[in-house]
Amino acid sequence: MKTNLVRFLSGSAWWMVWCATSLSQVTWNWQNPLPQGNRLDAVYLIDATTAIAAGSAGTIAKTSDAGVSWAVQHYAGGTPDNLYGLTFTTANVGVAVGENGTILRTTDAGITWSERPSGITRDLNDVHFVDLMHGTAVGDTGSVVHTTDGGLTWTIQNAGTINTLRSVFFVSLDTGIAVGKFGTIIRTTNGGATWATLSSGTPWDLNSVSFDGSGRGCIVGDTGTVVLTTDLGAAWILQPRPTPWNLNKVTLLEGTTWTAVGEKGTILRTTSSGVSWISQSSGVSASLRSAGFADVNSGFVVGNFGTVLRTLNGGTNWVPVTEALTTNNLRGIFLIDSNNG
C-alpha cells in the first residue's frame, strides 16, 4: 500500500493530510472553510440578495440569497490569475481585474465570464466605472487601461509614472484621480488621454481614494497618511496623521462623514471631511481592509483572517460577526442595506 502526503495552502494556513492509498483512487471534496478556501480580494453587491466576490486563482463566488449559500467557480473565464478588483455597471454587466493584466467581463450577473484583452501583462489592482460605458483600471508600474464600450475593449493610456497605482476614482467623464506607491497622485481632465503628476506632500504609499458629490476627496495610505482636496483633486493638502498604522481604505458615508480602516484593527471616523478624526475601538488586532455602510449608523468592516465586524450605532460599538465566509483575508465589502452585505 502506497502512502502519499498532500499539502494544501489556503491563505496563511497549511493543511496536512495523510492518505493511505493512491490519490488516483480517492475522491476529495472541500470541507473547510466553506464555501471555498481561496483568498477573496473584492466584493460587489448587485441587488438586495445578489453579491459577487472575486479572489485568488480566478475564483468567483456568487450568492443569490444574501449570503446564505454560494456558488463557487475557480479559473473563471479560464484564467488561473488572482483577481484584485471588481465592479458592476448594471445588474448583469461586471468587470474583474487582476494579475498579469487579466480583465474578465460578465453579462449574466457573474454566472459566466469571458476574458477581454487588456494589452498589458502587468497586474491590475483596481477598476472604476463612471457610467455604463466608461471605465478605467490601474495597476503595477503605472499601468492604466481605459474602456469606452463597457469593458469590451481596452486601450493603454500613458500615466506619466512608473510607480504602482493602487486605486482609481473618476468624478466625471473627464476628471479622474489615481494614487499609488511613494505618494503618487496623478490626475486627468480629459478622460485619461493625458495624466499630470500632482504633489501629495508625502513619500508614503497611498492606498485608497474616494470622492463625495461636492468636489471633496480623501486619500489614505501608509503610516496613517491622510491627504485632502476640496477642488476635485486639483490640489491636495497633507493632514496630520490620526494614527501611526497603515490605512487601507477610505469610505464616504454621507455628507462630511467618512470612515477609514487599516492595520492593527484601526477604525477612524471623521465628521469634518477628514480635518479631524476620532478613533473607534474595533476589539481586534487584524488588519482591516475595507468598510461599507448602509447609512451613517449601520455598517460592516472586513479584514484579514476572515474578520467581519458590524456596528449599528455609527461605530461607537463594533461587534464581531461569528460566522464569517472564510478564514482568509477579506479586502472589500459593499452594503445592500442595514441588514445585508
N, C-alpha and C positions, 0 to 999 in steps of 0.2 A: 504494500500500500504506500503510495507516494504522499508526502506531506508538503504543502505549499504555504508560503507566507505571503499574505496580501496586505499591502499598506495603502490606506486611504488618507488623503489630505483634504480637510474641509476647513477653510479659513485658517485658524491657528490651532485647530485640534487634530491630533493624529489618532487614527483608529487602527488597532492591530487585530487582525482576525486570522486565527489558525484554522485551517480546514484539513481534514484527514483523508481527503480524496482528491482526485484530479479536478481542477477548475472546470475542465470541459464537461464534467458530469454534474455540475452544480448550477442551480438557478439562483441568482442573487436578486433580492428586492430591497429597495431603500427603506430603512426603518427609522432613522433619526439623524438630524432633525427633519421634521416634516414641514412643508411639502417637499423640500429638496435641500441640498447641503451647500450649494454654491453661494458665494457672496453676492448680495444684491446691492447695486450702487445707485439705482434710480427707481422712482415710482411715480405714477401719474394716475389720477382719478378721472375717469371718463364721465361717469354719472353717479347717481346715489348708490348703485350696487356694483359697479364695474370698475376694477382697478387693474393696471398693468405694472409689473415690476421687471427690471432688467438687471443682468449681472454677469458673473464670470462664465466663460465658456459658451457664450451666446445664449445664456439662459433667459427665457421669457416665462414669467409666471402670471397667470391671469385668474382673477376671481370675478364671478358674476353675481355673487350673493353677499357682498360686503365683507369678504374675507373668511366666510365660514368654510369654504372649500376652494382649492386652487388647481388649475390645470397647468402643468409644467411641461415646457419643451426645452430641450437643450440643442445647441447648434442651430438656433433659429435662423432661417434663411440659408442654412448650410454653412454658417460661419462658426469656427471654434474660438473666435476672439472675444475678449472681455468687452462688455458693454458698459459705458460710463454715464451717458446722458440719454434722456428720453423726454419726448413731449408729444402732445396730440393737438391737432388743429381742429378736428371735428370728432364726433363720437367714433368714427370709423378710421380716420386717417391719422397715422402717427409715424414718427421718425425716431430711431435709436442710433446713437453713435458710439464708437469705441476704438479699440486697439487697431493699429495698422491701417488707419483711415477708413475703418468699417462704417458704412451707413446702411441701415436697414429701414424698409418702409412697409407699412401695412395699410390695407384699405378695407379690412374686415374686422376692425377692433382688436387686432392682435392675434387672431386665430392663425393666420399665415403671414410670413414676412418674405420680402424679396430684397436681395442686396442691390444697392444702387452704387455705381462707380463714383468715388469722390475725387479721383485724380491724384490722391496722395497716399503715402504709406505710413505716415506718422500718426500717433494716437490722437484721437479727437476726444476732448474732455467734457464738452458742454454744447448744447444746441438750444436755440431760442427762435421762435417764430413770432413776428409782429402781426401777422394776419394769416389768412389761409394759404397764401402763395409764397410769401417772402420769409425766408429763414436763413440763419447763419450758424455755423458750427465752428468752434475754435479748439486748438489743441497744441501739441508739443512743437517746439522750435518756431513759434509764431504762426502756426498753420491757421488759415482762415479759408473756409469754403462757403459759398453763397448759392441759394436757390431762388428762382422766381416762378417756379411752376409746382410748388407744393412738395418739393423734395424728389421729384422725378429725375432731374438733372442738377448737377452742381458744378460751379466754376470756382477756380482758385483765385483768391484775392491776395494782394501784396500788403501784408500787415505793417511792413516797415520795421519789424523787430524779429529777432531770432529767439527771444525769450518765450518759454512755455506760457500759454494762455489757459486759464482755468475756468473762467466764467465770462458770459456774454449776455448783454441785455440791450434790446432796441426799444427806444421810446417812441419812435415813429419809423416810417419807411426809410427816411434819410439818416436819422441820428441814432447812433449806437455806441456803446462802450464795451470794451473787453479789458480784462485785468488778468494779471498773472505773476510770474516769478520776478523777484528782485524789484518789487514796487512798480511793475509795469502797468501803465494805463495807456490805452490807445483809443482814439475817438474818430468816428467818421460822421460827416454831414452830407454825404452823397451816396448813401446806401452801401458803403463798403468799397466803392471804386478806388478811394484813397483813404488812408488812415494816418492820423497825426499822433505822435507821441506826446503825452502830457506829463507834467510833473506831479508825482504823488507826495513828494517830501519824505519818502521812506525807502530804504533798501530792502525791506522785508517783503516776503511773498504775500500777494493779495489773492484771496481765495473765493470771494463771492461779491457780486454787485447786484443791486436792485434799485428800482425807482418807484416813487409814487406817481400820482397823476398830475402833480403840480410843478414838476421840474426838480424836486428834491431827490437826491440819490445818496446811497450809502454803500461804501466798500468796507469789508472787514478782511483781516489777514493774520499772519503770524505775529506772535508776541503781543496780542491784544490790539493790533493796529486797527484804527478806525479813520476813514477819510470821507469827508462830506462835500457835497455840491448843492447849490441852490439854483443853478442856471443850466440844467440839462447836461451837466458834465463838462461844460466849457472850462471851468476852473475847479480845483479840488483843494480843500483845506485839511491838513493833518490835525487830528484831535488828540488830546491827552489820552493815554491808554487807560481803559477802565479795568484791565486785567493783564497779568503777565502771560497768560496762556494763549495759544493759538486759537483764533476764531475761524470756524469752518463755513458758517452760513449766516446770512442776514435775511430776515423775512419781514415784509411790511404787513402789519395787522390792519390798521386803518388810520387815516389822518396823520398824526405825528408820532404814532406808536409803532415801534419796531422791536423785534426780538432777535438776539444773536446768540449762537451756541458754539461751543468749542471743546477744547481739551479739558481733561480733569473734571468732567461734569459741569463745565461752565455754562450758565444761562444768564444772560443780561437782558434788561428791558429799558427802553427809553420812551418817554412821552414828550420829548423835545426834539424829535427828528435827529437824534444822535448827539446832541450837545452834551447831555449828561446821561449816565447810565446807572441803573440800580441792579445789584447782584441778587439773584434768586437762588435759593438752595435747591439743588436737584436731588440730593441724597445719594448720588452715585459718583464714582471716580472715572468711569469710562469716558472716552472721547465721544462727544455728541456731534453728529454730522449734519442734521437738518431739523427744521421746525416747520410746522404747519398749523394754521389757526382757522377756525370757522368764524370766529369773532374775537373781540379783544379779551374775552374771558376763557373760551374753550379752545384748547389746543393740545397738540402732541409734539414730543421731541423724540428722535430716534438716534441711535449711535452704534458704537462697537459692541460686539458680543451680544447682539440682539436686543440691546437696551431700548425699551419703549416706556416713556413717561407721559402722563396725562395731567392736565390741570383744568379745573372748572371755575377758577377764580383769578384768572389773569396771571398765574404763576406764583401767587402767594404760597400755594402748596402744590407740589408735584408728587404724584403717586405712581409707582411702578405698575405697569401692566404685566400681570403674572404669566400670561400665556402669549409669548412672543412667537412670531412667524418662524424665526430661526435664531440660532446662537451665533451666527456670523454677523459681520459688520453691516449695519444699515446706514445708508448715506442720504436718503431722501424720503420725504413724506409730503402728501397732499391731502387736505381735509375735504371730505364730502360735505359734512355738516358737523354739528356739535357732538354727534354720537359716532359717526362713521368716518374712517380714514385709513 
